Amino acid sequence: MHLLAWMSDPSGWAALLTLTLMEIVLGIDNVVFISLLITKLPADLARRARSIGLILAFVMRVVLLTSLTWLMGLTAPIVVVMEHHISWHDVILMAGGLFLVWKATTELHDEVERAGREQEADAAKAPRAFGAAILQIALIDLVFSIDSIVTAIGMAQDLAVMILAVLLSMAVMYWASGGVARFIQQHPTTKVLALSFLVLIGVSLMADGGGFHIPRGYIYSAMAFATCVEMINVWSAKRRRGR
């Protein structure tokens, strides 16, 4: 669709708004993961990791959008297991979900082991942690990008609209991830909640890959409820300290 024709078409704007909102919602998982990774980095490296991570997410999404034939081929069955047709898309979802569960579980274990002890000096570890964070962000970006773009293709056929929606959603994710990371650093108890969210998201990805779809609305509703409860706990703790 020509750009001027698209801008004058109300259906084009409706498609852009719908896709952008969908990309933002699907990007919540990405925001939580990136925010948790950068909390361990110094402020300057955290900003760089966040920028690089989201740039990688945008590039991957655009590359996938321009490779629609290859991408749609990922949904073709490659094997049948217990009457369920498994595609490369399913394999990627299951692998990404397993990675999220492993990452969140090891981080939760680390939090428990470090409870009541002073954190180790991070200055010498910062460069290695920065590289590890970028690698992990890139891997999970790939998983979330494929899931996001496969969904977007089913909602719109105009490549320009899909790329613009991805760009707008990336801007929102960049802004949100910084605030989420700062909040987690200021309120350490929320880190356990965020890690629990990652376990939930990882399990849902594995379930999707295995042919058992868990509606995202259920997952995000549970996350929203748990977040509201945690906000009440944080507010109550502030009031008690203020007395």
C-alpha positions as CSV (number, residue, x, y, z in Angstrom):
1,M,0.0,0.0,0.0
2,H,1.3,3.5,-0.9
3,L,2.3,5.5,2.1
4,L,-0.1,8.4,1.3
5,A,-2.9,6.1,0.6
6,W,-2.3,4.2,3.8
7,M,-2.3,7.4,5.9
8,S,-5.6,8.5,4.4
9,D,-7.2,5.1,5.1
10,P,-8.9,4.8,8.5
11,S,-8.5,1.0,8.3
12,G,-4.8,1.4,8.0
13,W,-4.6,3.5,11.2
14,A,-6.9,0.9,12.9
15,A,-4.5,-1.9,11.9
16,L,-1.5,0.1,13.1
17,L,-3.1,0.8,16.5
18,T,-4.2,-2.8,16.9
19,L,-0.8,-4.2,16.0
20,T,1.1,-1.7,18.1
21,L,-1.0,-2.6,21.2
22,M,-0.6,-6.3,20.5
23,E,3.2,-5.9,20.1
24,I,3.3,-4.0,23.4
25,V,1.3,-6.7,25.2
26,L,3.5,-9.5,23.8
27,G,6.5,-7.4,24.7
28,I,5.7,-7.4,28.4
29,D,7.6,-10.7,28.7
30,N,10.6,-9.1,27.0
31,V,10.5,-6.1,29.3
32,V,10.4,-8.2,32.4
33,F,13.3,-10.3,31.2
34,I,15.5,-7.4,30.2
35,S,14.7,-5.4,33.3
36,L,15.8,-8.3,35.5
37,L,19.1,-8.8,33.6
38,I,20.2,-5.2,33.8
39,T,19.6,-4.8,37.5
40,K,22.9,-6.6,38.1
41,L,24.8,-4.1,36.0
42,P,26.2,-0.6,36.8
43,A,24.0,2.2,35.6
44,D,26.0,3.0,32.5
45,L,26.3,-0.6,31.4
46,A,22.6,-1.2,32.2
47,R,21.6,1.6,29.8
48,R,23.8,0.2,27.1
49,A,22.5,-3.3,27.6
50,R,18.9,-2.1,27.5
51,S,19.6,-0.1,24.3
52,I,21.5,-2.9,22.6
53,G,18.9,-5.5,23.6
54,L,16.0,-3.6,22.3
55,I,17.8,-2.7,19.1
56,L,18.5,-6.4,18.6
57,A,14.8,-7.1,19.2
58,F,13.8,-4.5,16.6
59,V,16.3,-5.8,14.0
60,M,15.2,-9.4,14.5
61,R,11.6,-8.5,14.1
62,V,12.2,-6.5,10.9
63,V,14.4,-9.3,9.4
64,L,11.7,-11.8,10.2
65,L,9.1,-9.6,8.6
66,T,11.1,-9.3,5.4
67,S,11.5,-13.1,5.4
68,L,7.9,-14.0,5.5
69,T,8.2,-17.1,3.2
70,W,10.9,-18.6,5.5
71,L,9.0,-17.6,8.6
72,M,5.8,-19.2,7.5
73,G,7.8,-22.3,6.7
74,L,8.6,-22.6,10.4
75,T,5.0,-23.4,11.1
76,A,5.0,-26.4,8.8
77,P,5.0,-29.8,10.7
78,I,8.3,-31.6,10.9
79,V,7.3,-34.5,13.2
80,V,4.2,-35.9,14.9
81,V,4.3,-36.7,18.6
82,M,1.2,-38.3,20.2
83,E,-1.0,-37.0,17.4
84,H,0.4,-33.4,17.8
85,H,2.2,-31.9,14.7
86,I,5.4,-30.2,15.9
87,S,7.0,-27.5,13.8
88,W,10.2,-25.6,14.1
89,H,8.1,-22.7,15.6
90,D,7.0,-25.1,18.3
91,V,10.5,-26.3,19.0
92,I,11.8,-22.7,19.3
93,L,8.9,-21.9,21.7
94,M,9.7,-24.9,23.9
95,A,13.4,-24.2,23.9
96,G,12.8,-20.6,24.8
97,G,10.4,-21.5,27.5
98,L,12.8,-24.0,29.0
99,F,15.6,-21.3,28.9
100,L,13.3,-18.9,30.8
101,V,12.4,-21.4,33.4
102,W,16.0,-22.4,33.9
103,K,17.1,-18.7,34.1
104,A,14.4,-17.7,36.5
105,T,15.0,-20.8,38.7
106,T,18.7,-20.2,39.0
107,E,18.2,-16.5,39.7
108,L,15.6,-17.4,42.5
109,H,18.1,-19.9,43.9
110,D,20.8,-17.2,43.8
111,E,18.5,-14.8,45.7
112,V,17.8,-17.3,48.4
113,E,21.5,-18.2,48.8
114,R,22.5,-14.5,49.0
115,A,19.7,-13.6,51.5
116,G,21.1,-11.9,54.5
117,R,24.6,-11.6,53.0
118,E,26.3,-8.6,51.5
119,Q,26.5,-8.6,47.7
120,E,29.9,-9.4,46.2
121,A,31.9,-6.6,44.5
122,D,30.6,-6.4,41.0
123,A,33.2,-4.1,39.4
124,A,35.5,-6.9,38.2
125,K,32.5,-8.9,37.0
126,A,30.7,-6.1,35.1
127,P,32.3,-6.6,31.6
128,R,31.6,-10.4,31.7
129,A,28.1,-9.8,33.1
130,F,27.4,-7.2,30.3
131,G,28.4,-9.7,27.6
132,A,26.3,-12.4,29.2
133,A,23.3,-10.1,29.4
134,I,23.5,-9.1,25.8
135,L,23.8,-12.8,24.7
136,Q,20.8,-13.8,26.8
137,I,18.7,-10.9,25.6
138,A,19.5,-11.7,22.0
139,L,18.5,-15.4,22.5
140,I,15.2,-14.6,24.2
141,D,14.6,-11.7,21.7
142,L,14.7,-14.4,18.9
143,V,12.1,-16.5,20.7
144,F,9.7,-13.6,21.5
145,S,10.3,-12.1,18.0
146,I,9.2,-15.2,16.2
147,D,6.1,-15.6,18.4
148,S,5.2,-11.9,17.9
149,I,5.7,-11.8,14.2
150,V,3.8,-15.0,13.5
151,T,0.9,-13.4,15.3
152,A,1.3,-10.1,13.5
153,I,1.3,-11.7,10.1
154,G,-2.1,-13.2,10.9
155,M,-3.5,-9.7,11.7
156,A,-2.1,-7.6,8.8
157,Q,-0.7,-8.0,5.4
158,D,1.0,-4.6,4.9
159,L,4.7,-4.8,5.7
160,A,5.1,-1.1,6.3
161,V,2.3,-1.2,8.9
162,M,3.9,-4.1,10.7
163,I,7.3,-2.5,10.8
164,L,5.9,0.8,12.1
165,A,4.0,-1.1,14.8
166,V,7.1,-2.9,15.8
167,L,9.1,0.4,16.0
168,L,6.4,2.0,18.1
169,S,6.2,-0.9,20.5
170,M,10.0,-1.0,20.8
171,A,10.0,2.7,21.9
172,V,7.4,1.9,24.6
173,M,9.4,-1.1,25.7
174,Y,12.6,0.9,26.0
175,W,10.8,3.5,28.1
176,A,9.1,0.9,30.3
177,S,12.2,-1.4,30.8
178,G,14.2,1.4,32.5
179,G,11.4,2.2,34.9
180,V,10.8,-1.4,35.7
181,A,14.5,-2.0,36.3
182,R,14.8,1.0,38.7
183,F,11.7,-0.1,40.6
184,I,13.1,-3.7,41.0
185,Q,16.4,-2.2,42.3
186,Q,14.6,0.1,44.8
187,H,12.3,-2.7,46.0
188,P,14.3,-6.0,46.1
189,T,11.2,-8.1,47.0
190,T,9.7,-7.4,43.6
191,K,12.6,-9.2,42.0
192,V,11.3,-12.6,43.3
193,L,7.8,-11.7,41.9
194,A,9.3,-10.8,38.5
195,L,11.3,-14.1,38.5
196,S,8.1,-15.9,39.3
197,F,6.5,-14.2,36.3
198,L,9.3,-15.5,34.1
199,V,8.7,-19.1,35.3
200,L,5.0,-18.6,34.4
201,I,5.9,-17.2,31.0
202,G,8.4,-20.0,30.3
203,V,5.9,-22.7,31.2
204,S,3.3,-21.1,29.0
205,L,5.7,-21.0,26.1
206,M,6.6,-24.7,26.5
207,A,2.9,-25.5,26.7
208,D,2.2,-23.6,23.5
209,G,5.0,-25.4,21.8
210,G,3.6,-28.7,23.0
211,G,0.1,-28.0,21.6
212,F,-1.6,-26.9,24.8
213,H,-2.4,-23.2,24.4
214,I,-2.8,-21.1,27.6
215,P,-4.7,-17.9,26.8
216,R,-2.4,-14.9,27.4
217,G,-5.2,-13.1,29.0
218,Y,-5.2,-15.6,31.9
219,I,-1.5,-15.2,32.4
220,Y,-1.4,-11.4,32.3
221,S,-4.5,-11.2,34.6
222,A,-2.6,-13.3,37.1
223,M,0.5,-11.2,36.7
224,A,-1.5,-8.0,37.1
225,F,-3.2,-9.3,40.3
226,A,0.1,-10.4,41.8
227,T,1.6,-7.0,40.9
228,C,-1.2,-5.2,42.7
229,V,-0.7,-7.3,45.8
230,E,3.0,-6.5,45.8
231,M,2.3,-2.8,45.3
232,I,0.1,-2.9,48.4
233,N,3.0,-4.6,50.3
234,V,5.5,-2.0,49.1
235,W,3.1,0.9,50.1
236,S,2.5,-0.7,53.5
237,A,6.2,-1.1,54.1
238,K,6.8,2.6,53.3
239,R,4.1,3.7,55.7
240,R,5.6,1.6,58.5
241,R,9.0,3.0,57.9
242,G,7.6,6.5,57.9
243,R,6.2,6.2,61.4
